[in-house]
Amino acid sequence: MADPITDAIRAINPRSPLLEGGAVTGIARAAQEYNVDWRLFLAVAQAETQMGTTGGALALHNAWGLGPGRSYPDWATGARAFAQTIAWNRAQGRTTVAEVQRSYAPSRAANDPTGLNSNWTRNVTGTLTRIGGNPNDLRLDRPGSTVERGQSITGAARDGAETVAGAVDDAVGNPIAGLVQLLARLFDPSVWLRVLAAVGGVVAIILSLVFLMRGGLTRSIRRAV
């Protein structure tokens, strides 16, 4: 069975060094240890270093812009440091992508003279939602999340609904930026595919129950006759 982390990395950037050097295993372990959605590792890596391909990320084993310029002995250690950072933010009450940005990549920071951080929330959210994450709940064990390899039918539908609901919340706080994100998510095929898959699964279950009940009723009538 294919590994979802590997598949997602290849879909974002097939030349990413995160496909090698034990990075996938390191991300999976750090995600489990600190209860951080593995998709967030990839979304931030894409926003910060194009999945580890820019800014010296390969030499530093730091695809997440930590420090910045902080060096780690291997990808697993870098991934663990990222997970610790997100867990620390959660402990401070920052549980969404937009809230994490305030400390992780604050606008008008001294090390961001060109203002690139102003796009951080949008960039991270875009990648995160594209690979099935929820920008408003960054936990690995969030309802409906793919903790291991499978995903529940209700979880798939809830993910789609939460994605759109998150966009509505963003629109309330920042009308212009939120409206752009809302429209992007409404027209994101992956959101609707998850919802349609969930609805199709529910319909299949209902039809199966109907046929079973019908068969049982038919047998009962035959016995009575």
C-alpha positions as CSV (number, residue, x, y, z in Angstrom):
1,M,0.0,0.0,0.0
2,A,1.3,3.4,-0.9
3,D,2.6,5.7,1.8
4,P,0.4,8.9,1.9
5,I,3.3,11.2,3.0
6,T,5.5,10.0,0.1
7,D,2.6,10.4,-2.4
8,A,1.9,13.9,-1.2
9,I,5.5,15.0,-1.4
10,R,5.8,13.6,-5.0
11,A,2.6,15.4,-5.9
12,I,3.9,18.8,-4.6
13,N,7.5,18.5,-5.8
14,P,8.8,15.2,-7.2
15,R,12.4,16.5,-6.9
16,S,12.1,17.2,-3.1
17,P,15.0,15.9,-1.0
18,L,12.3,15.0,1.6
19,L,11.8,11.9,-0.4
20,E,15.2,10.6,0.8
21,G,17.4,10.4,3.8
22,G,14.7,9.1,6.2
23,A,12.7,12.3,6.0
24,V,9.3,10.6,5.5
25,T,9.9,8.3,8.5
26,G,11.0,11.3,10.5
27,I,8.0,13.3,9.6
28,A,5.6,10.4,10.4
29,R,7.2,9.8,13.8
30,A,7.3,13.5,14.8
31,A,3.7,13.9,13.7
32,Q,2.6,11.0,16.0
33,E,4.8,12.1,18.9
34,Y,3.5,15.7,19.0
35,N,0.1,15.2,17.4
36,V,0.7,17.4,14.5
37,D,-0.9,16.7,11.1
38,W,1.8,15.4,8.7
39,R,0.3,17.5,6.0
40,L,1.3,20.7,7.9
41,F,5.0,19.6,7.7
42,L,4.7,19.5,3.9
43,A,2.6,22.7,3.6
44,V,5.1,24.7,5.6
45,A,8.1,23.1,3.8
46,Q,6.6,24.2,0.5
47,A,5.9,27.7,1.7
48,E,9.4,28.1,3.2
49,T,11.8,26.3,0.9
50,Q,9.9,24.8,-2.0
51,M,9.9,21.4,-0.2
52,G,13.6,21.6,0.8
53,T,15.0,22.7,-2.6
54,T,15.9,26.3,-1.8
55,G,17.6,28.4,0.8
56,G,20.2,25.9,1.8
57,A,17.5,23.6,3.2
58,L,19.2,20.4,2.0
59,A,22.5,21.2,3.7
60,L,20.7,22.3,6.9
61,H,18.2,19.5,7.0
62,N,15.7,22.3,7.6
63,A,12.9,22.6,5.1
64,W,10.7,24.6,7.5
65,G,12.6,27.8,7.8
66,L,13.3,27.3,11.5
67,G,15.6,29.8,13.0
68,P,15.9,31.0,10.3
69,G,19.1,29.2,9.2
70,R,19.1,26.6,12.0
71,S,21.0,23.4,11.2
72,Y,20.1,19.9,12.1
73,P,22.1,16.6,11.7
74,D,19.4,14.9,9.7
75,W,15.8,15.3,8.4
76,A,14.3,13.4,11.3
77,T,15.8,15.9,13.8
78,G,14.6,18.8,11.7
79,A,11.1,17.4,11.5
80,R,11.0,16.8,15.2
81,A,12.1,20.4,15.9
82,F,9.3,21.6,13.6
83,A,6.7,19.5,15.4
84,Q,7.9,20.8,18.8
85,T,7.5,24.4,17.5
86,I,3.9,23.7,16.4
87,A,3.2,22.0,19.7
88,W,4.5,25.0,21.6
89,N,2.3,27.3,19.5
90,R,-0.7,25.1,20.4
91,A,0.1,25.3,24.1
92,Q,0.0,29.1,23.6
93,G,-3.5,28.9,22.2
94,R,-2.5,29.2,18.5
95,T,-4.2,26.3,16.8
96,T,-4.8,27.5,13.2
97,V,-2.5,28.4,10.4
98,A,-3.4,32.1,10.7
99,E,-2.7,32.0,14.4
100,V,0.6,30.1,14.1
101,Q,1.9,32.7,11.6
102,R,1.9,35.4,14.3
103,S,4.9,33.7,15.9
104,Y,6.2,31.5,13.1
105,A,6.3,34.1,10.3
106,P,5.1,37.4,11.6
107,S,4.4,40.2,9.2
108,R,7.0,43.0,9.2
109,A,9.5,40.8,11.0
110,A,13.1,42.1,11.0
111,N,14.3,39.1,8.9
112,D,11.6,39.7,6.3
113,P,12.4,43.1,4.7
114,T,10.5,42.4,1.5
115,G,7.3,41.4,3.3
116,L,7.1,37.8,2.0
117,N,5.6,36.7,5.4
118,S,2.3,38.5,4.5
119,N,1.7,35.6,2.1
120,W,2.5,32.8,4.5
121,T,-1.0,32.0,5.7
122,R,-2.3,31.9,2.2
123,N,0.5,29.8,0.8
124,V,0.5,27.3,3.7
125,T,-3.3,27.1,3.6
126,G,-3.4,26.5,-0.1
127,T,-1.0,23.5,0.0
128,L,-2.5,22.2,3.2
129,T,-6.1,22.1,1.8
130,R,-4.9,20.7,-1.5
131,I,-3.5,17.6,0.2
132,G,-6.5,17.1,2.5
133,G,-5.5,19.1,5.6
134,N,-7.5,21.6,7.7
135,P,-6.0,25.0,8.3
136,N,-8.3,25.4,11.4
137,D,-7.2,22.2,13.1
138,L,-3.6,21.2,12.9
139,R,-3.8,18.0,15.0
140,L,-3.0,14.6,13.6
141,D,-5.9,13.1,15.5
142,R,-8.5,15.7,14.4
143,P,-11.9,14.2,13.6
144,G,-11.8,12.7,10.1
145,S,-8.0,13.0,9.7
146,T,-6.0,10.2,8.1
147,V,-4.2,9.2,11.2
148,E,-2.8,6.0,9.6
149,R,-3.7,5.1,6.0
150,G,-7.5,5.0,5.9
151,Q,-10.2,7.7,6.2
152,S,-13.7,7.3,7.5
153,I,-16.7,8.1,5.3
154,T,-18.0,10.7,7.8
155,G,-14.5,12.1,8.2
156,A,-14.2,12.8,4.4
157,A,-17.4,14.7,4.4
158,R,-16.5,16.6,7.6
159,D,-13.1,17.6,6.1
160,G,-14.8,19.1,3.1
161,A,-17.3,21.0,5.3
162,E,-14.6,22.2,7.7
163,T,-12.5,23.4,4.9
164,V,-15.3,25.7,3.6
165,A,-16.3,26.6,7.1
166,G,-12.7,27.7,7.9
167,A,-12.8,29.9,4.8
168,V,-16.0,31.6,6.1
169,D,-14.3,32.2,9.5
170,D,-11.3,33.8,7.7
171,A,-13.6,36.0,5.7
172,V,-15.2,37.4,8.9
173,G,-11.8,38.3,10.3
174,N,-10.3,39.6,7.1
175,P,-13.0,40.2,4.5
176,I,-10.8,40.6,1.4
177,A,-8.2,37.9,2.0
178,G,-10.9,35.6,3.5
179,L,-13.1,36.0,0.4
180,V,-10.3,35.0,-1.9
181,Q,-9.6,31.9,0.2
182,L,-13.3,31.0,0.4
183,L,-13.6,31.2,-3.4
184,A,-10.4,29.2,-3.9
185,R,-11.6,26.4,-1.6
186,L,-15.2,26.4,-3.0
187,F,-13.7,25.7,-6.5
188,D,-11.0,23.2,-5.2
189,P,-11.9,19.9,-6.8
190,S,-10.3,17.9,-3.9
191,V,-12.8,19.3,-1.4
192,W,-15.8,18.2,-3.5
193,L,-14.3,14.9,-4.4
194,R,-14.0,14.1,-0.7
195,V,-17.6,15.1,-0.1
196,L,-18.9,13.2,-3.1
197,A,-16.9,10.1,-2.0
198,A,-18.4,10.3,1.4
199,V,-22.0,10.8,0.1
200,G,-21.6,7.9,-2.3
201,G,-20.4,5.6,0.6
202,V,-23.4,6.5,2.7
203,V,-25.8,5.8,-0.2
204,A,-24.2,2.4,-0.8
205,I,-24.6,1.5,2.9
206,I,-28.3,2.6,2.9
207,L,-29.0,0.6,-0.3
208,S,-27.3,-2.5,1.2
209,L,-29.5,-2.2,4.3
210,V,-32.6,-1.8,2.2
211,F,-31.8,-4.9,0.1
212,L,-31.0,-7.0,3.3
213,M,-34.3,-5.9,4.9
214,R,-36.3,-6.6,1.7
215,G,-34.7,-10.1,1.5
216,G,-35.5,-10.8,5.1
217,L,-39.1,-9.7,4.6
218,T,-39.6,-11.8,1.5
219,R,-38.3,-14.9,3.4
220,S,-40.7,-14.3,6.2
221,I,-43.7,-14.0,3.9
222,R,-42.7,-17.3,2.2
223,R,-42.5,-19.1,5.5
224,A,-46.0,-17.7,6.5
225,V,-47.5,-19.0,3.2
